[in-house]
Amino acid sequence: MSVNNEFVRYVLDQLRGLGVVTSRKMFGGAGLYLDGTIFALIAYDTLYFKVDETNRSDFEKAGMEPFQPFDDTSYAMNYYEVPIDVLEESDELVAWARDALAAARRGPSKKKKTAKKKA
């Protein structure tokens, strides 16, 4: 999988109403971040937003599928494909992105490693 920089630029332009969204290459695709929080993925020229129990049904109602990074279709990540009509309408895309960002921020936090006390 290789990232199409033109598509990434298009998505970033469509998301300009959200704030300063940045992209980082990852595993042949790209991750999209706002204020250090990853809320979207781009893979195979497809945009995926982070989902949880609060916004997953929007994607399912639109007939969208979860991101499956491997050929093994039994593993899916909590990112769903963004409908093309949403992608093409900047204001609507920003609204869906806000929900994805909220889902990402609600996600499980990384546990900090604690130093073991010496006896």
C-alpha positions as CSV (number, residue, x, y, z in Angstrom):
1,M,0.0,0.0,0.0
2,S,1.4,3.4,-0.9
3,V,0.0,6.7,0.1
4,N,-1.3,9.0,-2.7
5,N,0.0,12.4,-1.6
6,E,-2.5,14.2,-3.9
7,F,-5.4,12.4,-2.1
8,V,-3.9,13.3,1.3
9,R,-3.7,17.0,0.3
10,Y,-7.3,16.9,-0.9
11,V,-8.5,15.4,2.4
12,L,-6.5,17.9,4.5
13,D,-8.0,20.7,2.4
14,Q,-11.5,19.4,3.0
15,L,-10.8,19.3,6.7
16,R,-9.4,22.8,7.0
17,G,-12.5,23.9,9.0
18,L,-11.6,21.4,11.7
19,G,-8.3,23.1,12.5
20,V,-4.6,22.3,11.7
21,V,-4.8,18.7,10.7
22,T,-1.5,17.0,10.0
23,S,-0.6,13.7,8.4
24,R,2.1,11.2,9.1
25,K,3.1,8.3,6.9
26,M,2.5,5.0,8.6
27,F,2.6,1.5,7.3
28,G,2.3,2.6,3.7
29,G,-0.7,4.8,4.4
30,A,-1.2,7.9,6.5
31,G,-2.5,8.9,9.9
32,L,-4.4,12.2,10.4
33,Y,-3.9,14.1,13.6
34,L,-5.3,17.1,15.4
35,D,-3.5,18.4,18.4
36,G,-1.5,15.1,18.7
37,T,-4.6,12.8,18.5
38,I,-5.0,10.4,15.6
39,F,-8.6,10.3,14.4
40,A,-8.3,9.2,10.8
41,L,-6.4,6.9,8.5
42,I,-5.9,6.9,4.8
43,A,-5.2,3.6,3.1
44,Y,-5.6,2.7,-0.6
45,D,-6.9,6.2,-1.4
46,T,-9.7,5.7,1.1
47,L,-10.4,7.8,4.2
48,Y,-11.4,6.1,7.5
49,F,-12.6,7.8,10.7
50,K,-12.2,6.5,14.2
51,V,-15.4,5.1,15.6
52,D,-16.8,4.0,19.0
53,E,-20.3,3.2,20.2
54,T,-21.4,6.9,19.7
55,N,-20.8,7.2,16.0
56,R,-20.4,3.7,14.6
57,S,-24.1,3.5,13.6
58,D,-23.7,6.5,11.3
59,F,-21.2,4.6,9.2
60,E,-23.2,1.3,9.3
61,K,-26.4,3.1,8.2
62,A,-24.4,4.5,5.2
63,G,-23.3,0.9,4.4
64,M,-19.6,1.6,5.2
65,E,-17.2,-1.1,6.3
66,P,-14.4,-1.1,8.9
67,F,-10.8,-0.9,8.0
68,Q,-9.2,-4.3,7.7
69,P,-5.4,-3.8,7.5
70,F,-4.7,-7.5,6.7
71,D,-6.0,-10.0,4.2
72,D,-7.4,-11.8,7.2
73,T,-10.9,-10.4,7.2
74,S,-11.6,-11.5,10.8
75,Y,-9.6,-8.5,12.1
76,A,-11.0,-5.0,11.8
77,M,-9.9,-1.8,13.4
78,N,-12.2,0.8,15.0
79,Y,-12.0,2.9,11.9
80,Y,-14.7,3.0,9.2
81,E,-14.7,4.1,5.6
82,V,-16.1,7.7,5.2
83,P,-18.9,7.8,2.6
84,I,-17.9,9.5,-0.6
85,D,-20.8,12.0,-0.4
86,V,-19.5,13.1,3.0
87,L,-15.9,13.3,1.8
88,E,-17.0,15.6,-1.1
89,E,-18.9,18.0,1.2
90,S,-16.4,19.9,3.4
91,D,-18.8,21.0,6.1
92,E,-20.3,17.6,6.5
93,L,-16.9,16.0,6.5
94,V,-15.8,18.3,9.3
95,A,-18.8,17.4,11.4
96,W,-18.1,13.7,11.0
97,A,-14.4,14.4,11.7
98,R,-15.4,16.1,15.0
99,D,-17.2,12.9,16.0
100,A,-14.2,10.8,15.1
101,L,-11.9,13.1,17.0
102,A,-14.2,12.8,20.1
103,A,-14.2,9.0,19.7
104,A,-10.4,9.0,19.5
105,R,-10.2,11.1,22.7
106,R,-12.6,8.9,24.6
107,G,-10.6,5.8,23.6
108,P,-8.5,3.9,26.1
109,S,-5.6,6.0,27.3
110,K,-2.1,4.6,27.2
111,K,-1.0,3.5,30.6
112,K,2.1,5.2,31.9
113,K,4.9,2.9,33.0
114,T,5.7,3.3,36.6
115,A,9.2,2.7,38.0
116,K,9.4,-0.2,40.4
117,K,10.4,0.8,43.9
118,K,13.6,-0.7,45.2
119,A,13.2,-2.4,48.6
